[in-house]
Amino acid sequence: MTGLWPPGFRRASAQQTPEALDWYVPERAQFALLPTTSAWLSVAWLDYYGEEDKAVLAACLRQWHEKWGAEIVASWGTMMQFVTPRRPEFGPDAVNLAYQQLTLAGNIGLLEIDLARILSHVDTWFLHARP
């Protein structure tokens, strides 16, 4: 399986723990101040490979912020990281969120239902799209 999850990762199951999904630690960080008070508008100044329309990406980020408090905390060009204080409950909301994330991030490499299950257990989300 390629994409967001490390080699050997299997689809989520009842035995899968959220700690197993906490895999990415950046080697170094840079800091940027952006001229906005709304994190979801930050995409106007950030490049993301998976973005075809900044307005669509901003609309998704706004919805995620309103529903789950999701905030973008990092961007690497082909990947974006978010933290959220609230998780979607597994069901229609989580499946819809998974659909949105898979649409924006073609390299996650999971089925929609598996990503929905994972999103209901983690506080950190990633979008990953690469050439």
Beta strands, then each sheet from edge to edge (+ up, - down):
strand 1: 71-75
strand 2: 79-83
strand 3: 124-128
sheet 1: 1+ 2- 3+
end
